[in-house]
Amino acid sequence: MQTSLITKNTSLLLALFIIAIYFSTSLVTILSVLLGLLWLFSGRFKTLPTIVRRCPIAAWAVGLWACLWLGLVYSRAPLPDGLAMVNKYNELFFIPVLLAFLDDSHARAWLWKGFIVASLAALLCSYLMAMGVLPLNEQGDPCFKSRITYSIFMAFFTFYCAHQAHQNKGGRLLYLSVGLLCGYNLFFIVQGRTGQLVLVALALLFAWQRFHRLGRVVAVVVLAVSLGVFVGYSDKAKRLQEGIENTRAYLKPQPEQVDSTLNLRYGFWQNSLKLMAEKPLLGFGTGSFNQEYRRVVADPRLWTSNPHNEPLMIGVQLGLVGVLVYAGFLWSQFSCARQLPIPDRCLAQGLSLALVVASVFNSPMLDHGEGHWFAVLIALCFAPLYGEVAKPLA
């Protein structure tokens, strides 16, 4: 009886945790501490070696987290800066911690319910903000989180709704309607470019997963025509049009100076690659990015503490060793996804693809909201492979 009560309370805590990720950074911190304490005092920490041994995703995640700790040894950055950087990547260690709680279907079901509730609430709030019922966020966007973070969340939720509509005949109309509302919200209301790119990638993946050859061709043509019409004729495509023009300007033999966030991002990438070339193997050490970037960029207006690219963020600090470990972390997800049954496999592949796309244009595991969200969803999607009846992962 007591064990059952603890299990129910843990499941509820997990559901509240993912809901908090969408709306409250401080609440996420509090719930993270509670889950960590529960992991320790319930004895679930004893499963850590088994999880790391059986689950390659957890092994790569812990490996990258360990590399960040080792990077403190040779870093020229002040120790507080290095420790602060390790703290930002604690979500990596949180993956095996969460897997320890998700070894039964009851806990996973509660977490999926929390994901759905949080996504629907965030979507509703976005529409209410756009209509003036609720105030906009600090950046002036109709969403609680930043435009980038929110758009990634909604892109995956759209993908989730598409799969539910495909396989759930009874709720097909409901899921299809919610998915369309999400897509409209992403392209016509919030307009986060990263989320839009993630959604396009997930739409192509969905066509590959669910359709045969002719269906895939039709889906690609419909998607291409829809995007062409949107970019060419919609007044809501301004940010995408700016991105295309800025990319063209930057790729010219003599790059044009364009004042835009995307052009700044290209500069971040270029300067980060220069830093990686200086110390390609092990990098400058954990927490060193800020200080080293300021060394090679003279103009304070162009300084940044984040190159908006996860491999480059890791590469400057941990070199090619760190980049390869992160690549292993990403690849292990696609590899393990093949062992899941089709419904779970589709979602796991979609989540992995979303992380890859987000990693090109942002640093999702570094960011508090995105990092916690990806950690929870990774653990949730791959947890069925870790249960007592699951076969050991190769």
C-alpha positions as CSV (number, residue, x, y, z in Angstrom):
1,M,0.0,0.0,0.0
2,Q,2.8,2.4,0.9
3,T,4.8,1.5,-2.2
4,S,1.7,2.1,-4.3
5,L,1.2,5.5,-2.7
6,I,4.8,6.5,-3.3
7,T,4.5,5.4,-7.0
8,K,1.4,7.5,-7.5
9,N,3.0,10.5,-5.9
10,T,6.1,10.1,-8.0
11,S,4.1,9.9,-11.2
12,L,2.2,13.0,-10.2
13,L,5.5,14.8,-9.5
14,L,6.8,13.8,-12.9
15,A,3.7,15.2,-14.6
16,L,4.0,18.4,-12.7
17,F,7.6,18.6,-13.6
18,I,7.1,18.6,-17.3
19,I,4.2,21.1,-17.0
20,A,6.5,23.4,-15.0
21,I,9.0,23.3,-17.8
22,Y,6.5,25.2,-20.1
23,F,5.7,27.9,-17.6
24,S,8.1,28.4,-14.6
25,T,11.9,28.2,-14.4
26,S,11.9,28.5,-10.6
27,L,9.3,25.7,-10.2
28,V,11.4,23.5,-12.5
29,T,14.4,24.1,-10.2
30,I,12.4,23.2,-7.1
31,L,10.9,20.0,-8.6
32,S,14.4,19.0,-9.9
33,V,15.7,19.1,-6.4
34,L,12.7,17.1,-5.1
35,L,13.2,14.5,-7.8
36,G,16.9,14.3,-7.1
37,L,16.2,13.8,-3.4
38,L,13.6,11.2,-4.1
39,W,16.1,9.4,-6.4
40,L,18.6,9.3,-3.6
41,F,16.4,8.4,-0.6
42,S,14.3,5.9,-2.4
43,G,17.4,3.9,-3.3
44,R,16.8,4.3,-7.1
45,F,20.3,5.7,-7.4
46,K,21.5,2.0,-7.1
47,T,20.1,1.5,-10.6
48,L,22.4,4.0,-12.2
49,P,25.2,1.6,-13.1
50,T,22.6,-0.8,-14.7
51,I,21.0,2.0,-16.6
52,V,24.3,3.4,-18.0
53,R,25.4,-0.2,-18.9
54,R,22.2,-1.1,-20.7
55,C,21.2,2.2,-22.2
56,P,23.7,3.7,-24.7
57,I,21.8,7.1,-24.6
58,A,22.3,7.3,-20.8
59,A,25.9,6.3,-21.2
60,W,26.7,9.0,-23.8
61,A,24.8,11.6,-21.8
62,V,26.8,10.8,-18.6
63,G,29.9,10.6,-20.7
64,L,29.5,14.1,-22.0
65,W,28.6,15.4,-18.5
66,A,31.8,13.7,-17.2
67,C,33.8,15.4,-20.0
68,L,32.5,18.8,-18.8
69,W,33.8,18.0,-15.3
70,L,37.2,16.9,-16.7
71,G,37.3,20.1,-18.7
72,L,37.5,22.1,-15.5
73,V,41.0,20.7,-14.9
74,Y,42.6,22.5,-17.9
75,S,40.2,25.4,-18.3
76,R,41.7,28.9,-18.1
77,A,38.3,30.3,-17.1
78,P,37.6,31.1,-13.4
79,L,36.4,28.1,-11.5
80,P,32.9,29.7,-10.7
81,D,32.4,30.1,-14.5
82,G,33.4,26.5,-15.1
83,L,31.1,25.2,-12.4
84,A,28.2,27.4,-13.7
85,M,28.7,25.8,-17.2
86,V,28.6,22.3,-15.7
87,N,25.4,23.2,-13.9
88,K,23.8,24.3,-17.2
89,Y,24.4,20.8,-18.6
90,N,23.1,18.9,-15.5
91,E,20.2,17.9,-17.7
92,L,22.5,15.3,-19.2
93,F,22.8,13.5,-15.9
94,F,19.1,13.9,-15.3
95,I,18.4,11.5,-18.2
96,P,19.4,8.3,-16.3
97,V,17.9,9.8,-13.1
98,L,14.5,10.1,-14.9
99,L,14.9,6.6,-16.5
100,A,15.0,5.2,-13.0
101,F,11.5,6.5,-12.3
102,L,10.1,5.5,-15.7
103,D,10.5,1.7,-15.5
104,D,6.8,1.1,-15.4
105,S,4.0,2.0,-17.8
106,H,2.0,3.8,-15.1
107,A,4.6,6.5,-14.6
108,R,5.1,6.9,-18.3
109,A,1.4,7.3,-18.9
110,W,1.3,10.1,-16.3
111,L,4.2,11.9,-17.9
112,W,2.6,11.7,-21.4
113,K,-0.6,13.2,-19.9
114,G,1.5,16.0,-18.4
115,F,3.1,16.6,-21.8
116,I,-0.3,16.8,-23.4
117,V,-1.8,19.1,-20.7
118,A,1.3,21.4,-20.8
119,S,1.3,21.6,-24.6
120,L,-2.5,22.4,-24.8
121,A,-2.2,25.0,-22.0
122,A,0.8,26.7,-23.7
123,L,-1.1,26.7,-27.1
124,L,-4.2,28.2,-25.5
125,C,-2.2,30.8,-23.7
126,S,-0.5,31.8,-26.9
127,Y,-3.8,32.3,-28.7
128,L,-5.1,34.3,-25.7
129,M,-2.0,36.5,-25.8
130,A,-2.4,37.1,-29.5
131,M,-6.0,38.2,-28.9
132,G,-4.9,40.6,-26.2
133,V,-6.6,38.6,-23.4
134,L,-3.3,37.9,-21.7
135,P,-0.2,40.1,-21.8
136,L,2.7,39.3,-24.1
137,N,6.0,38.0,-22.7
138,E,9.0,40.2,-22.1
139,Q,10.2,40.0,-25.7
140,G,6.8,41.0,-27.0
141,D,5.9,37.5,-28.2
142,P,2.6,35.7,-27.6
143,C,4.1,32.8,-25.6
144,F,5.3,32.2,-22.0
145,K,8.8,31.0,-23.0
146,S,11.1,32.5,-25.6
147,R,9.9,32.3,-29.2
148,I,12.7,29.7,-29.9
149,T,11.9,27.4,-27.0
150,Y,8.1,27.6,-27.5
151,S,8.3,26.9,-31.2
152,I,10.4,23.8,-30.6
153,F,7.9,22.5,-28.1
154,M,4.9,23.1,-30.4
155,A,6.7,21.6,-33.4
156,F,7.1,18.3,-31.6
157,F,3.5,18.5,-30.2
158,T,2.2,18.9,-33.8
159,F,4.2,15.8,-34.8
160,Y,2.8,14.0,-31.8
161,C,-0.8,15.0,-32.8
162,A,-0.2,13.9,-36.4
163,H,0.8,10.4,-35.3
164,Q,-2.1,10.1,-32.8
165,A,-4.5,11.2,-35.6
166,H,-3.0,8.6,-37.9
167,Q,-3.3,5.6,-35.5
168,N,-6.3,6.7,-33.3
169,K,-9.5,6.5,-35.3
170,G,-11.7,7.5,-32.4
171,G,-9.8,10.7,-31.7
172,R,-8.6,11.4,-35.2
173,L,-10.7,14.6,-35.8
174,L,-9.7,16.0,-32.4
175,Y,-5.9,15.4,-32.8
176,L,-6.0,16.6,-36.4
177,S,-7.7,19.8,-35.3
178,V,-5.2,20.4,-32.5
179,G,-2.3,19.7,-34.9
180,L,-3.6,22.3,-37.4
181,L,-4.0,24.8,-34.6
182,C,-0.4,24.2,-33.6
183,G,0.8,24.6,-37.2
184,Y,-1.1,27.8,-37.7
185,N,0.2,29.1,-34.4
186,L,3.8,28.4,-35.4
187,F,3.6,30.0,-38.9
188,F,1.2,32.8,-38.4
189,I,1.3,33.9,-34.7
190,V,4.6,33.1,-32.9
191,Q,6.8,32.6,-36.0
192,G,9.9,31.1,-34.4
193,R,12.2,30.2,-37.3
194,T,13.8,27.3,-35.4
195,G,10.5,25.7,-34.6
196,Q,9.3,26.2,-38.2
197,L,12.4,24.4,-39.5
198,V,11.9,21.6,-36.9
199,L,8.3,21.2,-38.0
200,V,9.2,21.0,-41.7
201,A,11.8,18.3,-40.9
202,L,9.3,16.4,-38.8
203,A,6.6,16.7,-41.5
204,L,9.1,15.0,-43.9
205,L,9.9,12.4,-41.3
206,F,6.2,11.7,-40.7
207,A,5.7,11.1,-44.5
208,W,8.6,8.7,-44.5
209,Q,7.3,6.8,-41.5
210,R,3.7,6.5,-42.4
211,F,3.4,6.6,-46.2
212,H,4.6,4.4,-49.0
213,R,6.5,5.7,-52.1
214,L,3.6,7.6,-53.8
215,G,2.4,9.0,-50.6
216,R,5.9,10.3,-49.7
217,V,6.2,12.0,-53.1
218,V,2.8,13.6,-52.8
219,A,3.6,14.8,-49.2
220,V,6.9,16.3,-50.3
221,V,5.2,18.1,-53.3
222,V,2.4,19.4,-51.1
223,L,4.8,20.6,-48.4
224,A,7.1,22.3,-51.0
225,V,4.2,24.1,-52.7
226,S,2.7,25.2,-49.3
227,L,6.1,26.6,-48.2
228,G,6.6,28.3,-51.5
229,V,3.3,30.0,-51.4
230,F,3.8,30.9,-47.7
231,V,7.3,32.4,-48.3
232,G,6.3,34.1,-51.5
233,Y,3.0,35.6,-50.7
234,S,2.2,35.7,-47.0
235,D,3.0,38.8,-45.0
236,K,3.6,36.5,-42.1
237,A,6.7,35.0,-43.7
238,K,8.9,38.1,-43.1
239,R,11.3,36.4,-40.7
240,L,11.8,33.4,-43.1
241,Q,12.3,35.8,-46.0
242,E,14.9,37.7,-44.0
243,G,16.6,34.5,-43.1
244,I,16.8,33.5,-46.8
245,E,18.1,36.9,-47.9
246,N,20.7,37.1,-45.1
247,T,22.0,33.6,-46.0
248,R,22.4,34.6,-49.6
249,A,24.2,37.8,-48.6
250,Y,26.5,35.9,-46.3
251,L,27.4,33.2,-48.8
252,K,28.5,35.8,-51.5
253,P,32.3,35.9,-52.2
254,Q,32.4,39.2,-50.4
255,P,29.7,38.8,-47.6
256,E,27.5,41.7,-47.2
257,Q,27.1,43.2,-43.7
258,V,23.4,42.7,-42.8
259,D,22.1,43.8,-39.4
260,S,20.1,40.8,-38.3
261,T,20.1,38.1,-35.7
262,L,20.7,35.4,-38.3
263,N,23.7,37.3,-39.8
264,L,25.1,37.7,-36.2
265,R,24.7,33.9,-35.8
266,Y,26.7,33.2,-38.8
267,G,29.4,35.4,-37.3
268,F,29.2,33.5,-34.1
269,W,29.7,30.2,-36.0
270,Q,32.7,31.6,-37.9
271,N,34.5,32.9,-34.9
272,S,33.8,29.7,-32.9
273,L,35.4,27.6,-35.7
274,K,38.4,29.9,-35.5
275,L,38.7,29.1,-31.8
276,M,38.3,25.4,-32.4
277,A,41.1,25.5,-34.9
278,E,43.4,26.9,-32.1
279,K,42.8,23.9,-29.8
280,P,41.1,21.3,-31.9
281,L,41.5,18.2,-29.7
282,L,40.5,19.2,-26.2
283,G,39.4,22.8,-26.5
284,F,39.9,25.6,-24.0
285,G,38.2,23.9,-21.1
286,T,34.8,24.1,-19.5
287,G,33.4,27.6,-19.0
288,S,36.0,29.1,-21.3
289,F,33.7,30.1,-24.2
290,N,32.8,33.6,-23.0
291,Q,36.4,34.6,-22.3
292,E,38.0,33.1,-25.4
293,Y,35.3,34.6,-27.7
294,R,36.0,38.1,-26.4
295,R,39.7,37.5,-27.1
296,V,39.1,37.0,-30.8
297,V,36.3,39.5,-31.3
298,A,37.3,43.1,-30.7
299,D,33.9,44.8,-30.9
300,P,32.0,44.4,-27.6
301,R,28.7,44.8,-29.5
302,L,29.4,41.5,-31.2
303,W,30.3,39.5,-28.0
304,T,28.3,36.5,-27.1
305,S,28.3,33.8,-24.5
306,N,26.5,31.3,-26.8
307,P,27.2,30.7,-30.5
308,H,23.7,29.3,-30.9
309,N,25.0,26.0,-32.1
310,E,25.4,23.1,-29.7
311,P,28.4,21.3,-31.4
312,L,30.3,24.6,-31.6
313,M,29.5,25.5,-28.0
314,I,30.9,22.1,-26.9
315,G,33.7,22.1,-29.4
316,V,35.3,25.4,-28.2
317,Q,35.3,24.1,-24.6
318,L,36.0,20.4,-25.1
319,G,37.4,20.2,-28.6
320,L,36.7,17.4,-31.1
321,V,36.5,14.9,-28.3
322,G,33.5,16.7,-26.9
323,V,31.9,17.1,-30.3
324,L,32.3,13.3,-31.0
325,V,30.8,12.5,-27.6
326,Y,27.8,14.7,-28.4
327,A,27.5,13.1,-31.8
328,G,27.5,9.7,-30.1
329,F,24.7,11.0,-27.8
330,L,22.6,12.0,-30.9
331,W,23.4,8.9,-32.9
332,S,22.6,6.6,-30.0
333,Q,19.0,7.9,-30.0
334,F,18.4,7.0,-33.6
335,S,20.1,3.6,-33.1
336,C,18.0,2.8,-30.0
337,A,14.8,4.0,-31.6
338,R,15.0,1.1,-34.1
339,Q,14.4,-1.3,-31.2
340,L,11.1,0.3,-30.1
341,P,7.7,-0.8,-31.4
342,I,6.4,1.4,-34.3
343,P,4.3,3.9,-32.4
344,D,7.0,4.6,-29.8
345,R,9.7,4.4,-32.5
346,C,8.1,7.1,-34.6
347,L,8.0,9.6,-31.7
348,A,11.5,8.7,-30.6
349,Q,12.8,9.3,-34.1
350,G,10.9,12.6,-34.3
351,L,12.3,13.8,-30.9
352,S,15.9,12.9,-32.0
353,L,15.5,14.7,-35.3
354,A,14.1,17.8,-33.5
355,L,17.2,17.8,-31.2
356,V,19.5,17.6,-34.2
357,V,17.8,20.5,-36.0
358,A,17.7,22.6,-32.9
359,S,21.3,21.9,-32.2
360,V,22.3,23.4,-35.5
361,F,20.6,26.8,-34.8
362,N,20.7,26.8,-31.0
363,S,22.3,25.2,-27.9
364,P,19.2,23.2,-26.7
365,M,21.0,21.2,-24.0
366,L,22.6,24.4,-22.6
367,D,19.4,26.2,-22.4
368,H,17.4,25.7,-19.2
369,G,14.0,25.2,-20.7
370,E,14.9,23.3,-23.8
371,G,17.5,21.2,-21.9
372,H,15.1,20.0,-19.3
373,W,12.4,19.4,-21.9
374,F,14.6,17.3,-24.1
375,A,16.0,15.4,-21.1
376,V,12.4,14.5,-19.9
377,L,11.2,13.6,-23.4
378,I,14.3,11.5,-24.2
379,A,13.9,9.6,-21.0
380,L,10.1,9.2,-21.7
381,C,10.5,8.0,-25.3
382,F,13.2,5.5,-24.6
383,A,12.1,4.3,-21.2
384,P,10.2,1.3,-22.6
385,L,13.6,-0.2,-23.5
386,Y,14.7,-0.1,-19.9
387,G,11.8,-1.9,-18.1
388,E,12.3,-5.2,-16.3
389,V,11.0,-7.1,-19.2
390,A,13.0,-5.2,-21.8
391,K,16.0,-6.9,-23.5
392,P,19.5,-5.5,-22.8
393,L,20.4,-2.8,-25.3
394,A,23.2,-3.7,-27.7
